[in-house]
Amino acid sequence: MNGKVSILIPCYNEAAHIGKMLDCILAQDYPRELTEVFVIDGMSTDRTAEISLGYAREHSFIKVIENPGRYVPSGLNKGISLATGEYIIRMDAHSGYPENYVSSLVRAMEQTGGDNVGGSWDTRPANDSLMASAIAAATSSGFGVGNSTYRLGVSGIRKVDTVPYGCFRRSLFERIGRFDEDLLRNQDDEFNGRIIKNGGSIYLIPEVSITYYARPDVSSLLRMFYQYAFFKPLVNRKLGKPATLRQFAPPLFIVFLLFGWVGFLVRPWAGAAYVAVLLLYLAIDLTVSARASFSGRRAGMLFILPWLFPLIHGAYGIGYIAGFFHFIVFGKPAHQIRSSR
């Protein structure tokens, strides 16, 4: 295991986290002489660039570059064009990493022969508030986010459809291209879908645990889910098929809520089925909320989770439907969209 590694960190207004994140990199057990780091700043308006430049002055293998395109895919592509490593690892400034993160991913890449390998998420609250704890619980729940393997935890290395961030061979980008800059969100989903479409493989390495800090408040959480869902139809159109099937559950549920009541006007049994589905959803919602609240977490979350889960599903479902009309029905280009931070 002696290949050079290029670490890419696209970021924007991460002054609260970038120092801790770079400390994680300095603590890595991978040889320093085989590591280069690019902090790719999307024209931050806080002290992200200033803090990063301070680290760069002290450690020559850290470089800070500007990303005039501001968004993640243009930043990643600029980093890839500058990278000289055999392996390219994307890392996020809003997360924490174990000391063996880089070495474990490079080792897994060599052992599996995969095109992309990544670790699992250990979702943590953004702060000590009850709301932040509830948000972390909701976004690490299968009911909240579906069967995304890296969020829920598994044992043993396995093939998956996506992993967070990722470790890639440089040759992969030469073979299938770089990140799609139309996708201000979901560029990872499209790229991973392209890997699989081209006969490649993606492996989850569950013993490599990434500490992910969930959104701190409801408004930023719902904005995130809406934006991710909005670009999903564009991802599907570019891939020529859905990246995953779980993405359809929230928009279908929204359509059911909006039009299922029509069954009352047609057949009594259809109306009864509509009510039964709503009651089933409510029962699952309350059961999952109670388990999360009393299983070593905070009991007060029971007053938050029952309405937080529907809000997450609603934000995702509405975002997907809006994206479907924008990209598929009306055929509007992606460059008309500028995702809010």
BATIFI-811282 format. One record per residue: x, y, z of N, C-alpha, C in turn. Coordinates in pm, whole numbers, plus 50000, padded with zeros to 5 digits. Each point is the difference from the previous one (the first is absolute). Example, Ala and Ser with C-alpha at 12.3 -4.5 7.8 and 13.67 -1.06 7.14 Angstrom:
<nodes>
513194943150780499115011950000500905012050000 499655010549928500825011950006499235010950073 
</nodes>
This chain:
<nodes>
500854988050000499155012050000500885012450000 500395004349879500925011349993499635010049892 498725000149960499585009449898499785013850057 500255010049920499775013750043498515002950004 499575007650100498605003150021499785015149988 498985003849923499585013949992498665001350071 499945008450102498775002150076499375013249955 498734999349958499285011849954498935003750102 499985012650041499035004850099499265012049942 498924997949926499205011449956499215005650118 499995013050016499355005550119499515014149973 499075004350085499465013549995499525003850139 500515010750053499615005150132500054989050107 501154993850012500194989550098501025004150107 500005012850036500975004850099499884992650133 498794995850034499794993150128500564985949999 500254994549882500394985949992501344997449931 500455009149913501144996849914501284997450081 500195007050111501204997750082500024986050058 498874995750056499924986550058500174989549892 499475002949882500124990549891501454998549954 500725011349988501414999449960500854993650110 499605001750126500694992950108499864984949983 498834995549954499794985749972500984995249892 500225008349900500934996249893501434999550052 500365009750083501365000150056500254987850089 498944994450056500134988450088499994986749925 499825000249867499914987649924501304992150008 499874986749999501194991550008500584996949861 499415005649896500544997949865501255008849985 501034995249928501255007849989499775014249950 500505009550073499815014049965500615003149862 501134993649969500665002749873499234994649879 499014991650027499164994649893498615006150000 499885011650063498695006350015500065014549953 498995004149923499815014149969498545003450026 499755012150049498665004150040499635012949928 498835000249939499495012149936498725004350071 500075011450069498795006250055499465008849888 498814996649951499455006749882498855008950048 500295012650017499065009350064499065006249896 498704998650023499005005349908499695014650026 501035008250014499865014450022499255002950129 500454993950108499355001550131499975014550044 498975003450076499885013550054500375000650148 500424988650056500455000050139501524997750001 500544994450106501464998650014500534986449951 499214992949920500454986949952501355000849930 500135009049904501245001149923501165004550089 499745009550089501045005150090500544988950090 499104992150058500424989050087500794989749921 499504996749880500664990049917501395004549958 500135012749966501315005449960500984999550116 499515001650122500874998750117500594986050009 499204989949976500504986349998500984997949884 499695005849884500844998449882501395006050021 500065011250073501305006250027500874991150089 499374992350087500754991450092500274986249942 499234995849901500134986449946499975000949848 501134997749936500135002449857499154990549914 499574988950056499214990649920498535004149993 499625010550074498655005549995499995012349910 499085000249904499885011249908498565004950003 499825013149989498675006149997499795005949862 498934996149933499715005249867498575005349998 499755009649914498675005949989499164992349899 498704999450029499044993749910499005010749957 500295007349891499095010649956498604994749966 499914987249965498704994049973499164998250123 500625000750117499385000150132499464986650046 499484992049909499324987850043500934987949994 499574989350065500854988350021500554993949871 499174997349898500554993049883501105007749928 499855013249986501065007749935501265000050086 499825000250132501164999350088500714986749991 499244989249998500614986749988500754998849868 499405004749893500654998749869501285008449993 499995011550063501235008050004501074992850081 499594993950112500954992450080500564988149925 499164992949926500454988549923501025004349895 499785011649938500935004749898501375003350059 500055003550128501275003550065500644988250072 499214989850030500494988750080501054992049925 500994995150074501054991749941500024986050060 499054997150091500004987250068499424988749916 500414987950033499424988049939498584998050050 499775003850127498684999050060499495014150031 498725002149977499375012850029498894997650102 500095006750112499024998350107499285013150023 498684999549991499215011850032499684999750149 500195011150067499655001150142499165012550020 499144999650100499075010950026500415007350126 499955013249995500455008050115499064998950119 498794995349978498994999550105500014986750075 501094992549985500064986650059501334998050073 500044989250080501224996250069500434986149954 501314997250007500534987849941500994993450096 500014986550005500974993150084501415001149942 501014997150083501395001549958500384990749885 499294988949986500344990449895499065001249879 499335011349988499005001649893500634998249862 501035007749971500634999449868500624986449975 500784995150095500684987149980499004988649984 498895000450075499004989449991499335000049864 499695011849947499345000649870500954995849887 501255004050008500964995849898500204984950005 500104994550121500134985450016498784992949944 498815005250030498774993949950499925000849848 500465010949944500025001549855500874989249936 501154997550060500914989949947499454985950020 499354997650114499494986650029498764996549918 499095009749983498734997149931500105001749850 500925008249955500045003249858498865008949958 499325006250097498855008649971500415013049933 499005006649941500245012949937499745011550097 499254997450105499735009950103499784992450131 500685004150104499784994150131499795011350100 499174997550100499725010350100499544993950130 499955008250103499634995450133498535002650031 499634996850123498635001950046499915012950081 498785005250013499765012250076499584996850143 500645006850093499535000350139499415013950021 498685001049987499365013150003499915005350142 500505012050020500005006450132499215013149996 499465004250113499325013050005500985011449975 499505010549937500855011649972500365007650127 499144999150103500255006650127499254992450109 499925005750119499414992950114498495002050013 499385006949909498575002750013499164987549974 498805000050054499094988849978499644998849853 499825011349932499664999749858501124993749919 501245003650029501134994349926500084984950021 499714995550123500004985650027498914992949921 498825006449991498904994149925500334999349851 500635010349948500385000149858501014988949971 500974998250089500984989349983499334986350004 499044998450090499284987250010499184997449874 499335010349950499154998349882500814996749876 501185006149986500814998049880500904987750009 499924992750110500704987150008499004988650017 498745002749969498934990350012499594995149862 499754987249987499514994649874498685006049959 499145002850097498725006349970500205014249949 501035006650051500245013849959500665001249864 500994991449971500815001949879500054987849910 499194989850026500014988349913501114990350035 500294991049906500944989150028501415002949954 500405012750007501355003749962500994993350096 500784990749950500794991150084501025007550086 500665009849943501065006850075499465008150116 498725003849995499395007650109499564990950115 499594987749966499354991350098500964990350068 501124997149937500984991050060499794985549961 501094993449964500004985749967501304994250051 500124986949989501264993450036500594993549876 501275001649981500684993849887499995008649875 501074999149925500125007449873498954994849903 499345009249931499004995749903499885009949885 499524994949885499725008549886498745008250027 500045012749965498855008950021499855008949878 498935008350002499795009149887500615013750025 500365003150125500635012950029500694999450135 500995008450017500685001850129500235015050017 500185004750122500295014250019501435003649959 500125011049927501315005649964500744990749904 500774990350046500574990249910501495001249976 500584988549967501404998949960500024993749861 500665006649905499994995749860501434998849947 500174991349903501245000249924499955011649901 501115006449980500055011249906499584995449860 500344987849966499694994849866498504999249975 499194999450108498564999249984499475012549928 500515011850036499535012449940500425000949854 501114993949968500434999749860499134990749919 499404990050068499204989949931498555004449981 499385005950105498565003049991499695014950013 501015008350012499775014450011499985004750144 499815012850017500025006250133498585002650049 499865008150103498705002750059499205009549910 498704997749996499115007749914499695013450068 500405010849937499865013350061498595005649987 499114993049928498595003950001499374997150136 500574990350071499384995150123500595007550120 499345010750039500455007550117499844991650125 499074990649998499844989850103499974986449931 500244989550075499884986349949501044996349895 501085007749991501034996249905500634986550034 500024996450129500534987050041499124988749949 498675001750011499094989749955500184997449850 500085010649924500164998449855501334993449967 501065004350068501324994349971500044985350039 499444996650116499974985950041499134991849906 498885005949954499184993049902500754997749871 500845009649961500794998649878501064989150017 500564998950121500954989250026499354986449974 498834998150060499304987249986499564997849855 499525010449935499554999049861501144995649909 501235003750036501174996349919500664987250049 499284992250080500514987050043500915000550121 500055011350069500865001350117499314995450127 500715001350111499474995450129500325009950110 499105000650099500135008850114499904991750126 500925001950094500024991950122499885009050124 499154995750091499915006350131500914992650096 500835007650071500934994450099499485004350137 499104992350061499285004950118500875002850122 501164993250011500845002650117500695013649993 499955006449884500515013749985498835009450028 500025006150115498855007950045500295015049990 499135006949929500105014549984499015006550096 500475009450078499105007550087499375011249920 498694998749977499275010049922499115008150092 500125013249994499215008850085498755004449922 498854996050050498735002849933499705015050003 499005004049923499615014049997499525004650137 500245012750036499695004550136498555004150023 499265002849893498645005050017499114994649890 498705001350021499024994149908500055006549862 500145013249994499975006949871501154995449910 501214999050053501134995549918499874985249964 499424992150090499774985849971499034998349883 498875006950005498994998649895500515005849868 500765010850007500595005749879500954989849935 500784993150081500934990049948499254988749929 498964994550065499264989049940499275004549873 499455012050002499335005249880500995001149884 501185005750027500975002149893500554986849946 500284990450088500484987249952498954993449912 498735000550042498944993649923499765007349868 500145013250000499745007949881500874995449882 501264996550029500914996249893499964985149966 499244992250077499924985649973499474996949860 498905006449954499544996949864501045003049893 500805010450020501065003149904501064989050001 500334995150120500944988750010499454988149922 498724996950020499394988649932500025001749849 499725012349955500015002549855501394998249943 501015004850070501364998749950500484985549998 499574992250100500404985950006499164991349908 498815004949963499104992149918499184990150080 500115000850132499234991350089500135005450142 499134995750092500125004650138501304995150064 500645008850075501214995950072499644990050110 498865002250067499504990950104498485000149994 499384989850056498544999350003499425007250122 500775000950110499475005950123499635014649983 500575006649899499725014349980498555002649963 499274989849952498645002249953498974999850113 500354994650115499014998650108499425013550044 500815010250033499405012750045499135006949895 500445001449872499115006749905498714992349975 500084986649999498784992149982499055002050119 500585001250119499165002250118499335013749993 500715010149952499415013349984498844999549901 500214993249887498924998749901498814992850061 500294989650079498914992650066499225009050095 500725008150078499335009150093499115010049927 500495005049886499285010449929498774994849927 500094987749950498934995149913499314987450050 500554993850103499394987650049498605001850054 499695011950050498675002550056498914999249895 500385000949871499014999149893499284986650005 500694990050060499394986850013498685000450074 499845009650091498735001450072498845002849904 500305006749889498975003749904499694988949902 500854989949997499864989449900499474987150060 500744994850098499624987450062500255001050150 499084995150081500205000450145501284992950043 500294988749935501204992450040501285007849969 499985008349893501185008049966500235010750107 498925005950047500135009850107500504993650128 499514987950028500454992850120501484996649989 500454996549880501424996849979500875012450023 499505011549957500735012650019500205002750148 498944998650078500085002250144500914989750066 499934987549953500824989350058501485002849980 500365004749881501415003149973500485011450089 499185010250016500385011350087500174995550144 499114991350046500114995050138501234991250016 500334992249897501214991850005501245008750008 500045010549919501135009450004500135006150139 498875004450056500025006150133500494990150105 499574987649990500414989850097501514997649992 500514999049878501454998049982500765012150052 499505011849967500625012450044500135000550152 498924997250069499995000650146500874989150061 499984988149940500804988950053501495002949986 500415004349881501425003149976500445011750089 499155010050014500345011650083500194995950146 499124991350048500104995550140501274991950022 500314991149908501214991850015501265008749999 500045009749908501175008749994500135008650124 498875004250056500025008950116500424992950128 499654987250013500254993150126501124989749993 500674999049886501084990249988501355006650023 500185005250120501285005950036500205014049948 498985006049941500145013649949499365009850099 499105008449954499385010050087498484998949986 499324997750112498564997549997499235011849942 500525012050014499305011749949499845000149849 500804991649931499884999449854498644994749957 499294993250092498684994649967499035011149962 500275012350042499135011249966500445006749869 501114995349943500525006149876499944990349883 500464987850019500144990549889498694997049927 498864998750070498774996749925499625010049892 500365012750017499735009649893501235002849914 501194996650050501215002249922500104990149884 499664987350026500034990149892499125004149882 498725003650022499175004249887500555012349927 500615009350074500585011849935501154996049907 500854990850046501104995349915499454993449874 499044991050018499424993149885499315010049906 499335009950059499325009949918500975008649921 501095004550066500995008349931500644992449884 500334987550024500614991949894498994997649888 498784996050036498994997149899499665012049914 499815011650063499685012249926501185004249913 501214998850054501195003349923500124991449875 499734987050015500104990949886498975003749893 498775002650043498945003549905500345013149928 500515009850076500395012749939501124997949898 500994991750035501094997249908499524992549876 499054990950020499454992549887499355009449898 499225009550049499375009549908501045009349937 500975004450079501015009349948500844993649891 500554988150029500964993849908499364991049895 498964992650039499444989949911498815005449921 499035005950068498795004749932500295012549916 500645010050062500245012649929501375000449932 500884990650033501294999149934500895012050023 499885006450115500835011750028501434995850032 500975008049963501404996450025500405001850146 501014992950040500445000550139500635013350034 500585006949901500745012350033499075011250044 498694998249982499065010150049499834999250151 500444988950058499834997850144501265004150072 499835007250107501125002750090499544996250139 500534988650046499584994650130500465009150112 499105003150092500385008250116500874991850093 500935006550063500884993150095499234997650128 
</nodes>
